[in-house]
């Protein structure tokens, strides 16, 4: 660690996280509760001045979050110039927990650089940047019924996929993706022609925990049909373990390096056309269901 006199303190770094334990709820309107604070420590993997985001590979946060690699938005983008890949930092994580048990307004402050990066530091993982027209490789997954499915099975339809983690407790990440998909699925159910020409697939990047039974329960809750859900139009699946890393890299979701308890989580939603090529990529959580729905109708 650097001598204390050289430790750099950075204030007002806020973030938008993912992870933890997840249950289905509609967008929460519950009033914010008291602020909870946690200490987080980890290594900066990358910085993005355009989006004002830092990706941090952090240790487990006892009582709140397991070890994970994920992007954090900066409240003050000027702070990003002080952070570099390979820096090891500690920070205070603050979240507000509402009366329904969901977390909101997550943010980091009191950022301390504990150790600066090596001058020769290079990222160990490279991600594909999904591009319109790019062919999608063949991947096999196991769905909520325990059946092996393949992405090629959906050729001839517009396929919308997103990546989730069923234990995610933060409303603005995985739960938001599932709420968005539920909204799109419900709209398509009212349009028989578009319904027949489209399909939705939510893919878990945590196959060890997200078994078919877990995915079936999770998916049924989001469609609102629970045990009566037949999953004919919106499926939930997880890749086989040996295909997980390749899938994460291609779809720009992340990777699970060495330690199996460490999950790399970003948000990535893609529209695949009838010929199995990428039609559109929607990184992050800011895309609107109505816009994606229109794109699906055009592609279907």
C-alpha positions as CSV (number, residue, x, y, z in Angstrom):
1,X,0.0,0.0,0.0
2,X,1.2,3.6,-0.6
3,X,2.2,5.6,2.4
4,X,-0.8,7.3,4.0
5,X,0.5,10.7,3.1
6,X,0.2,9.8,-0.6
7,X,-3.2,8.2,-0.5
8,X,-5.6,10.0,-2.8
9,X,-9.1,10.7,-1.6
10,X,-11.8,11.2,-4.3
11,X,-15.2,12.4,-3.4
12,X,-18.7,12.2,-5.0
13,X,-18.4,9.0,-7.1
14,X,-21.8,7.5,-7.7
15,X,-22.6,4.2,-9.4
16,X,-25.4,2.1,-10.8
17,X,-24.9,-1.5,-9.7
18,X,-26.2,-5.0,-10.3
19,X,-26.3,-8.2,-8.4
20,X,-27.4,-9.9,-5.2
21,X,-30.8,-11.5,-4.5
22,X,-33.7,-10.7,-6.7
23,X,-37.5,-10.9,-6.6
24,X,-40.0,-9.7,-9.1
25,X,-41.9,-6.5,-8.4
26,X,-43.3,-3.8,-10.6
27,X,-41.3,-0.6,-10.7
28,X,-41.3,0.5,-7.1
29,X,-43.1,3.6,-5.9
30,X,-42.3,2.9,-2.3
31,X,-40.7,5.9,-0.5
32,X,-37.0,5.7,0.0
33,X,-35.9,4.5,3.3
34,X,-32.8,5.2,5.4
35,X,-29.4,5.1,3.7
36,X,-27.3,2.1,4.2
37,X,-23.5,2.2,3.9
38,X,-21.0,-0.5,3.1
39,X,-17.2,-0.5,2.5
40,X,-16.1,-1.8,-0.9
41,X,-12.6,-2.6,-2.1
42,X,-11.4,-3.6,-5.5
43,X,-9.4,-3.0,-8.6
44,X,-10.2,-0.6,-11.4
45,X,-10.5,-2.6,-14.7
46,X,-11.3,0.2,-17.1
47,X,-12.5,3.8,-17.4
48,X,-14.6,5.4,-20.0
49,X,-14.5,9.2,-20.1
50,X,-17.4,9.4,-22.6
51,X,-19.9,7.7,-20.4
52,X,-18.3,8.7,-17.1
53,X,-18.0,5.1,-16.0
54,X,-15.4,3.0,-14.2
55,X,-15.5,-0.8,-14.2
56,X,-14.4,-2.1,-10.8
57,X,-13.5,-5.7,-9.9
58,X,-14.5,-5.6,-6.2
59,X,-14.4,-8.0,-3.3
60,X,-17.5,-9.4,-1.6
61,X,-19.5,-6.9,0.5
62,X,-20.6,-8.8,3.6
63,X,-24.3,-8.7,4.1
64,X,-25.1,-7.1,0.7
65,X,-23.2,-8.1,-2.4
66,X,-20.9,-10.9,-3.6
67,X,-17.7,-10.3,-5.4
68,X,-18.3,-8.9,-8.8
69,X,-16.9,-6.9,-11.7
70,X,-19.2,-4.2,-13.0
71,X,-19.4,-0.6,-14.2
72,X,-20.0,2.3,-11.9
73,X,-21.2,5.7,-13.1
74,X,-19.4,8.8,-11.8
75,X,-21.3,11.7,-10.3
76,X,-18.4,13.9,-11.1
77,X,-16.9,13.0,-14.4
78,X,-13.8,14.9,-13.6
79,X,-12.9,12.3,-11.1
80,X,-12.3,9.7,-13.9
81,X,-9.0,11.4,-14.7
82,X,-7.7,10.3,-11.3
83,X,-8.5,6.6,-11.7
84,X,-6.6,4.3,-14.0
85,X,-6.8,0.6,-14.9
86,X,-5.0,-1.4,-12.2
87,X,-5.5,1.1,-9.4
88,X,-6.7,-0.6,-6.2
89,X,-9.3,1.5,-4.3
90,X,-11.6,1.5,-1.4
91,X,-14.8,3.4,-1.1
92,X,-18.0,3.8,0.8
93,X,-21.1,2.4,-1.0
94,X,-24.4,4.1,-0.1
95,X,-27.8,2.7,-1.1
96,X,-31.4,3.6,-0.1
97,X,-33.6,0.6,0.7
98,X,-37.3,1.2,0.3
99,X,-40.2,-0.4,2.2
100,X,-40.5,-3.1,-0.4
101,X,-36.9,-4.2,0.1
102,X,-35.5,-2.8,-3.2
103,X,-32.3,-0.8,-3.4
104,X,-32.1,2.6,-5.1
105,X,-29.8,5.5,-5.7
106,X,-26.6,3.5,-5.2
107,X,-23.5,5.6,-5.1
108,X,-19.8,5.6,-4.1
109,X,-18.1,8.3,-2.2
110,X,-14.9,8.6,-0.1
111,X,-12.9,7.0,-2.8
112,X,-9.3,6.2,-1.7
113,X,-6.6,5.0,-4.1
114,X,-4.8,2.4,-2.0
115,X,-2.2,1.4,-4.7
116,X,-1.5,2.8,-8.1
117,X,-1.5,0.7,-11.2
118,X,1.6,-0.8,-12.7
119,X,2.9,1.3,-15.7
120,X,2.6,-1.8,-17.9
121,X,-0.9,-2.8,-16.9
122,X,-3.1,-4.1,-19.7
123,X,-6.6,-5.5,-19.5
124,X,-6.7,-9.3,-19.5
125,X,-10.1,-9.6,-21.1
126,X,-11.2,-8.3,-24.4
127,X,-14.9,-8.0,-25.4
128,X,-16.6,-8.0,-28.7
129,X,-18.5,-4.9,-29.6
130,X,-21.7,-6.2,-31.1
131,X,-22.3,-4.6,-34.6
132,X,-25.3,-4.5,-36.8
133,X,-25.0,-7.3,-39.5
134,X,-22.6,-9.4,-37.4
135,X,-23.4,-13.1,-37.5
136,X,-24.2,-14.6,-34.1
137,X,-22.3,-17.7,-33.2
138,X,-24.1,-20.9,-32.3
139,X,-24.6,-21.3,-28.6
140,X,-26.4,-24.0,-26.7
141,X,-28.3,-23.3,-23.5
142,X,-30.6,-25.1,-21.1
143,X,-34.0,-23.5,-20.6
144,X,-36.4,-23.3,-17.7
145,X,-37.8,-26.7,-18.6
146,X,-34.4,-28.4,-18.6
147,X,-34.4,-28.6,-22.4
148,X,-31.3,-27.9,-24.5
149,X,-32.0,-25.1,-26.9
150,X,-29.8,-23.4,-29.5
151,X,-29.9,-19.8,-30.8
152,X,-30.3,-21.2,-34.3
153,X,-33.7,-22.6,-33.3
154,X,-35.1,-19.1,-33.6
155,X,-34.1,-18.4,-37.2
156,X,-37.0,-17.0,-39.1
157,X,-38.0,-14.8,-36.1
158,X,-36.8,-11.6,-34.6
159,X,-35.1,-12.7,-31.4
160,X,-34.6,-10.3,-28.5
161,X,-32.1,-11.4,-25.8
162,X,-30.9,-9.9,-22.6
163,X,-28.6,-11.1,-19.8
164,X,-29.8,-11.3,-16.2
165,X,-28.8,-12.6,-12.8
166,X,-31.8,-13.8,-10.8
167,X,-30.3,-12.8,-7.4
168,X,-29.8,-9.1,-8.4
169,X,-31.4,-6.9,-5.7
170,X,-31.0,-3.5,-7.4
171,X,-34.2,-2.3,-9.2
172,X,-32.4,-0.4,-12.0
173,X,-30.4,-3.4,-13.3
174,X,-31.5,-7.0,-13.8
175,X,-35.1,-6.4,-12.5
176,X,-35.4,-3.5,-14.9
177,X,-34.4,-5.7,-17.8
178,X,-37.0,-8.2,-16.8
179,X,-39.7,-5.6,-16.3
180,X,-38.9,-4.2,-19.8
181,X,-39.1,-7.6,-21.3
182,X,-42.4,-8.2,-19.5
183,X,-43.8,-5.0,-21.0
184,X,-42.6,-5.9,-24.5
185,X,-44.0,-9.5,-24.2
186,X,-47.4,-8.2,-23.0
187,X,-47.6,-5.7,-25.9
188,X,-46.7,-8.5,-28.4
189,X,-49.4,-10.7,-27.0
190,X,-52.0,-8.1,-28.2
191,X,-50.6,-8.2,-31.8
192,X,-50.9,-11.8,-33.1
193,X,-48.9,-11.2,-36.3
194,X,-46.0,-9.6,-34.5
195,X,-46.2,-12.2,-31.7
196,X,-45.8,-15.0,-34.2
197,X,-42.8,-13.4,-35.8
198,X,-40.8,-12.7,-32.6
199,X,-39.4,-14.4,-29.5
200,X,-37.8,-13.2,-26.3
201,X,-35.0,-14.9,-24.4
202,X,-33.5,-13.9,-21.0
203,X,-30.1,-15.5,-20.5
204,X,-28.6,-16.0,-17.0
205,X,-24.8,-15.7,-16.7
206,X,-25.0,-17.5,-13.4
207,X,-25.7,-21.1,-14.4
208,X,-24.5,-22.6,-11.1
209,X,-27.3,-20.9,-9.2
210,X,-29.9,-20.2,-11.9
211,X,-31.0,-23.8,-12.5
212,X,-34.0,-24.6,-14.6
213,X,-36.3,-24.6,-11.5
214,X,-35.0,-21.2,-10.4
215,X,-35.4,-19.8,-13.9
216,X,-39.0,-21.2,-14.2
217,X,-40.0,-19.6,-10.9
218,X,-38.4,-16.3,-11.7
219,X,-39.8,-16.2,-15.3
220,X,-43.3,-17.1,-14.2
221,X,-43.3,-14.3,-11.7
222,X,-42.3,-11.7,-14.3
223,X,-45.0,-12.8,-16.8
224,X,-47.5,-12.8,-14.0
225,X,-48.7,-16.3,-14.8
226,X,-46.5,-18.1,-12.3
227,X,-47.0,-21.9,-12.4
228,X,-49.4,-21.5,-15.4
229,X,-46.8,-19.9,-17.6
230,X,-45.9,-22.1,-20.6
231,X,-42.9,-20.1,-21.8
232,X,-44.0,-20.3,-25.5
233,X,-42.9,-16.8,-26.4
234,X,-40.5,-15.6,-23.6
235,X,-38.0,-18.2,-22.4
236,X,-35.4,-18.2,-19.7
237,X,-32.2,-20.1,-20.1
238,X,-28.5,-20.4,-19.0
239,X,-25.5,-21.5,-21.1
240,X,-23.6,-24.6,-20.2
241,X,-20.7,-23.8,-18.1
242,X,-18.1,-24.5,-20.8
243,X,-19.8,-22.0,-23.1
244,X,-20.3,-19.2,-20.6
245,X,-17.1,-17.3,-21.1
246,X,-17.3,-17.3,-24.9
247,X,-20.9,-16.1,-24.8
248,X,-20.2,-13.4,-22.3
249,X,-17.3,-12.1,-24.5
250,X,-19.3,-12.1,-27.7
251,X,-22.3,-10.4,-26.3
252,X,-20.2,-7.9,-24.3
253,X,-21.6,-9.1,-20.9
254,X,-18.4,-9.9,-19.1
255,X,-16.4,-12.9,-17.9
256,X,-16.0,-15.0,-14.7
257,X,-12.3,-15.1,-14.2
258,X,-10.4,-17.6,-12.0
259,X,-12.4,-17.3,-8.8
260,X,-15.8,-18.9,-9.5
261,X,-17.4,-16.6,-6.9
262,X,-16.6,-13.5,-8.9
263,X,-19.1,-12.5,-11.4
264,X,-18.6,-9.9,-14.1
265,X,-21.8,-8.1,-14.8
266,X,-22.8,-5.5,-17.3
267,X,-26.1,-5.0,-19.1
268,X,-26.4,-6.1,-22.7
269,X,-29.6,-6.5,-24.8
270,X,-29.6,-7.4,-28.4
271,X,-32.0,-7.8,-31.3
272,X,-31.1,-10.7,-33.6
273,X,-32.8,-10.7,-37.0
274,X,-34.4,-13.6,-38.9
275,X,-31.1,-14.6,-40.5
276,X,-29.3,-14.9,-37.2
277,X,-27.4,-11.5,-37.5
278,X,-27.3,-8.7,-35.0
279,X,-29.9,-6.1,-35.9
280,X,-29.3,-3.8,-32.9
281,X,-27.4,-3.6,-29.6
282,X,-28.7,-1.9,-26.5
283,X,-26.0,-1.7,-23.9
284,X,-26.9,-0.4,-20.4
285,X,-30.3,0.2,-18.8
286,X,-31.5,3.3,-20.6
287,X,-33.2,1.8,-23.6
288,X,-37.0,2.2,-23.9
289,X,-39.2,-0.8,-24.4
290,X,-41.4,1.1,-26.9
291,X,-38.4,1.8,-29.1
292,X,-37.2,-1.8,-29.0
293,X,-40.7,-3.1,-29.6
294,X,-40.9,-1.0,-32.8
295,X,-37.5,-2.4,-33.9
296,X,-38.8,-5.9,-33.3
297,X,-41.8,-5.4,-35.4
298,X,-39.7,-4.1,-38.2
299,X,-37.3,-7.0,-38.0
300,X,-40.0,-9.7,-37.5
